[in-house]
């Protein structure tokens, strides 16, 4: 099989292209590579240390595969409705690919990150749904990693807009013990003006948790973040920012979040609301956060 030329424009795409070239008609591209070629670029084929991960290729009945370094062949069961044609080669559906990524993730939290990014309705990426992934999970039995996939389903939020948002949410929920957090919701002042979209907010106390990924380091984004934070705080919200570096000092960050939560619970000001005014429901830019 000849790999599509459009897949050779960057190193990640080139690795996928090589894998496709090795595939026969009874093979299907799976895992992160299947998500990637279907447009979900959160899946870059790298592990947390930045090393390349193997490309998963499903070997369907009667298939032959020329195995090389960088290729992970799988003879696990794939249902007929879990593959689809993409030009000259087959891929697993987004839901099946997410399931396979959840099974091999390094721990339940990273499995949740996989699921959040595969189902995200706020990041603008092609995505599947929690129901579709749940259907795949329930159609398989006694498969390595399936228990982890089931756990991740119970902890996922399709409103997460980035991997670091998910990791921060799980830190707040599992380590700090916060419950009822809302993900990527618009916050308004009492007159109905938009204060901003909060990455995470505790509606009971007014704690806002902002998760800063790499793109937040850019000067323009940093300025926008500061302006939004000032609006939040003027309305009586308590803001706690968490960066990817903060996750390296997990328990110090847990302490900061717990302190911010106590401060928010003691605040007597509530010049903010989550009630959406009529104009928000008809504003085209608000559709991303619907």
N, C-alpha and C positions, 0 to 999 in steps of 0.2 A: 504494500500500500504506500502511496506517495503522500507525505504529510502536506497539509495545506500551507501555502507560502506565507499566509498572514500570521501564522503561529511562530515565525522565526525572528520577530523583531526585537525581542528582549530575551535575557537569559532564562527567565521562567518559561516563557512561551517556547523557547528553543528546546528545553527539556521535554515539554509536553509534545512538541513536534516529533522528537526522536521516538518517544514512546508510541505515538500514533503510527509511525512508520513501521514499527515492529508488530503491530496488531494485524490479526487476520479477521475474516468476516464474522467469526464467532467469539470475538473479544469485545469488551466494552471498557472504555475509560471510566475510572471511578475516583472516589475520594476527592481530595482538594483539587485535583486537576480537572475533574468533571465540573465542579463548581466554577472554576476559573474560566474554562472555555465557554461556559454559559453566561459569562459576564459578571460574576460576583468576584471582584478583585480583592476582597478582604482575604481571600485564600491565595497565598503567595508561594506555597510550597516550601516554606522555611519553618524550622522549629524555633523554640523560644531563644535558643542561642545563636540563631542566624544561619544554621547549617541547612543544606539542601535535604529535603525529604524525598524518599522514593515515590515514583509515580505508580499508583495502584491500577492494575489492569485485571479485570475479571475474565476468567477463562470459562466461557460457557461450554455446555456439552458439545463435544466434537471439535473443540478449538485446538489450535497449535500456536505456540508463542515462542519467539526467539528471545530467551531471557538474557539480559545484560545487566551490568551494574546500573543502579538507579531505577530499576524496574522491580515492582513488588507484585508478582502474580498471585491471584487468589482464586481458589476453586470453591469458595463458599457459594451457597445457594443464592441465585438472583432470580426473582420472579419476572415473568415476561413483561409485566406492567411497570417494572423498575428500570427499563432501558428505553432509549429513544434514539432515532437516527439524527445525526448532525452532519449533513453533507455526506462524505464518503466513509464516515466511521460512526460507531455507536458509543453513546455515553450513558451512564446511569442518570436517572432523574435527579433533580436538586434534592429531593427528599431522601432518596436512597444514598446519595453521596454524603449528605449531612449525617445520616445514620452511621455510615462507615467511619466518618471522621470522629464522631462522638465516641464510638467504641474504642478507638485507639488513642484518644486524647490522654494527656498525662494528668490524670485525676479528674474528678467530677467537675471542679470549677472550670477547667479548660474545656470540658465537654459542653458546659453551659455556654461558654464563649462561642464555640462552634455553632451551637444551635441558635443563639441570639443573632449571630452574623448571617446565618443561612436563612433566617426568617425575618430579618429586620425590615420593618415598614418605614423607617425614618432615615435610613442612610442613603436611599436612592439606588441601591443595588438590586439586580434581579434576585428574587427570593421565593422561597417556598412558604408553607404554613406549618404551624405547630400540629394541626390536625393531620396534615399529609405525612409529616415525620412520625407522628404517633401511630399512624396506620402501618407504616413500614415496620416500625419497632414491633408492633403486636403481631405482625405476620411472620416473624422469625422467632425461633426458639433454640435454647441451648447453644447460643453463639457467643464466642469470646467477646466480652465487653458489653453484652446487652444489658446487664444490670446497671452499669454506669450510664448507658444511654437512657434507661428508664428514669434513673435519678435526675438526670439533666432535664428531662421533659418537665418534671415537677417544679423546676427552679428557673425556668426560662422566661424571658420577656422579649417579645418581638418588637418592642418600642426602643430597644437599645440601639444607639447610633454608632457605636465603635466598640472594639474589644476592651479598651481600657475602661469605658463606662460600665461594661458588664463586670469586669474584675472589681471595680470600686463598689458597685452595688452589692456584690457577694461579700466583700469585706465588711460593708456596713450591716448587712443582714446576718451573716453567719458569725462574724467575730465580735461586732459591737452589740448585736442582738436587736437591731432596729427592725421593726415590722411596719407594713403598710406604706412603704415608700412607693411613690409614683414616679414613673420614668418618662422623661422628656414631655413635660406638660407645660402649657403656657400659663403664666402668672400675670395678673392684672392688678392695677391699683383700684381704689374704690370708685373712681370715676369711669373705669372701663378701659383705661389706656394700658397697652401692653408694657409690662416691665421686662419681660424676657421669657425664654423657654428654659426651665430649670432641668438640668440633667437628671437630678434626683431631688425630690422634695418630700418631707414628712408633713402631711397636711394637718396633723394634730398639733405640731409644735412650731412649724415655720422654719425648720432646718432645711437649708438648701445645700446639697453636696454637688460640687462641680468637678468633673473629671477632666483633667488636662492631658491630652495625648501630645504626640510630637508636633502636630500642626499648630498647637496653641503657642509654640515658641515664636512663631512669626510675629513681627511687630504689629501688623495690622490686626491679626486675630487677638493678640494680647491686649491691644487697646480696646477692642470690642468687648472682650471679657471683663476688663476693668470697669467699663461704662455700665455694663449689665449688672455687675456686682454692686456698684454704687447705687443703682436704682433699687435693687433688692433690699439693700441695707437701709436705705431711706424709708422704705415701706415697712420696716420692722422685721424683716427676715434675717436670719443668721446664716452666713455663708461660710462653708468650709471647702477649700480647694484641695484636691488630691491629684498629684502628678504620678506619672509612671515611676519616677524615682522614689516616691513615697512608699510604693509597694515593696521596695527593697528593705524598708524598715517597718515591717508590718505592724508590730505591736506599738510602736510610737505613733503610727497613724491611727490605730484603733483608739489610743488614748486621746488624740486630738479630736476625733469624731465624737467620742463619748462626751468630752468636755463641751464641744459645740452643741451637742444635743441637749445637755443640761442648760446651757445658756439660752437656747431657743425655748425650752420649756418654761423658763422663768420670765421670758419677755412678756410684757403687758401690751405691746403695740401689735396691732394687726391691721395695718393699712393696705392690705392685699387680699386678693380673692382668687379662687380657681374657677369661679363662675364665668363662663365665656359669654361676652356680649354679642349682640346680634351681628355686628360688623365682622367679627372674627369668623363666624360661620360662613360668610360669603366672600371672604378675602382669599384670592387664589393662592397667595403665599402660605396660607395656613393649612393647605391640604396636606403638606408634608407631615404635620403634627396631628392630623385627624385621628 
